[in-house]
Structures are given as C-alpha cells and as structure tokens.
Amino acid sequence: VIIDILIKLFKEKERRERAPFDPRFANANQTRNCYQNYVDYYRCVKIMSAKGKDIKSCEWYQRVFTSICPISWINRWDEQRKEGTFPGKI
C-alpha cells in the first residue's frame, strides 16, 4: 500500500515538473519557450489581478517556465522587472 502511494506521488510530481510539448517551439533549443512562458505568466498575473480574479489559473505558465528556464535567467529577469528594465512587454 505504501509503495503504491509513493509511486502515485512520484508520477504526479514527475508530471508537474516537465514542460508539455509546445508546437510553437518544436526544436531542441527551448530558450524562446522559456522566455515566452515567463512573459505570459506575468501578463496573466497582471490581467487577472486587474480584474480582481484569482491568479491560480496563471500557475501553469509558472510551472512551465520554472521547469525549463535556468534559475539564473529567472533571477535576472525578476531583477530587471523590479528595476523596470525588463526587455519585454508585460
């Protein structure tokens, strides 16, 4: 019984951590995919917050970009967003 529970938890965790296939970014280089999902997450948060809605629906983008983007890029982009120098329109 415990083994079945552990297997189920492992499969759920594995499913959450992998980014799904996106046909817009079919090649092996996932740089644009990473960047686009980062931007889409913060756009989604901005729009949902402005409408007074829950941002839980935006979490999908966050899971994708955190699974494929190097943490150093995310940290740099977060700093750039705070400074107002981020090279994208959010």
C-alpha positions as CSV (number, residue, x, y, z in Angstrom):
1,V,0.0,0.0,0.0
2,I,2.8,2.5,0.9
3,I,4.6,1.6,-2.3
4,D,1.5,2.3,-4.4
5,I,1.1,5.7,-2.7
6,L,4.8,6.6,-3.3
7,I,4.6,5.6,-6.9
8,K,1.5,7.7,-7.4
9,L,3.1,10.7,-5.7
10,F,6.3,10.3,-7.8
11,K,4.2,10.1,-11.0
12,E,2.3,13.3,-10.1
13,K,5.5,15.1,-9.2
14,E,7.1,14.0,-12.5
15,R,4.1,15.2,-14.5
16,R,4.2,18.6,-12.8
17,E,7.9,19.2,-13.3
18,R,8.1,18.6,-17.1
19,A,7.0,21.2,-19.5
20,P,4.5,19.9,-22.1
21,F,5.3,19.9,-25.8
22,D,4.6,23.2,-27.4
23,P,4.4,23.1,-31.2
24,R,5.4,26.7,-31.5
25,F,8.8,25.7,-30.1
26,A,9.4,22.3,-31.7
27,N,13.2,22.4,-31.9
28,A,15.6,21.3,-29.2
29,N,16.5,24.9,-28.2
30,Q,13.9,25.9,-25.6
31,T,15.2,29.5,-25.0
32,R,12.2,31.1,-26.7
33,N,9.8,28.8,-25.0
34,C,11.3,29.6,-21.6
35,Y,11.1,33.4,-22.2
36,Q,7.6,33.3,-23.7
37,N,6.2,31.4,-20.7
38,Y,7.9,33.7,-18.3
39,V,6.3,36.7,-20.0
40,D,2.9,35.0,-20.4
41,Y,2.9,34.2,-16.6
42,Y,3.4,37.9,-15.6
43,R,1.0,39.1,-18.2
44,C,-1.6,36.7,-16.9
45,V,-1.0,37.8,-13.3
46,K,-1.3,41.4,-14.3
47,I,-4.6,40.9,-16.2
48,M,-6.2,38.6,-13.5
49,S,-5.2,41.0,-10.7
50,A,-6.6,44.0,-12.6
51,K,-9.9,42.1,-13.0
52,G,-9.9,41.1,-9.3
53,K,-9.7,37.4,-10.2
54,D,-7.7,34.6,-8.7
55,I,-4.2,34.2,-10.3
56,K,-4.3,30.5,-9.8
57,S,-5.1,30.0,-13.5
58,C,-1.7,31.6,-14.3
59,E,0.2,28.9,-12.4
60,W,0.5,26.7,-15.5
61,Y,2.8,29.2,-17.1
62,Q,4.9,29.4,-14.0
63,R,5.3,25.7,-13.8
64,V,6.4,25.6,-17.4
65,F,9.0,28.3,-17.2
66,T,10.4,27.1,-13.9
67,S,10.8,23.6,-15.3
68,I,12.7,24.7,-18.5
69,C,14.4,28.1,-17.6
70,P,17.8,28.2,-15.9
71,I,17.3,29.8,-12.4
72,S,19.9,32.4,-13.2
73,W,17.8,33.7,-16.1
74,I,14.7,33.8,-13.9
75,N,16.6,35.7,-11.2
76,R,18.0,38.2,-13.7
77,W,14.6,38.8,-15.3
78,D,13.0,39.3,-11.9
79,E,15.6,41.9,-11.1
80,Q,15.0,43.6,-14.4
81,R,11.3,43.6,-13.8
82,K,11.8,45.3,-10.4
83,E,14.1,47.9,-11.9
84,G,11.8,48.5,-14.9
85,T,14.5,47.4,-17.4
86,F,13.0,44.1,-18.5
87,P,13.3,43.6,-22.2
88,G,9.7,42.6,-22.8
89,K,6.3,44.0,-22.5
90,I,4.5,42.6,-19.5
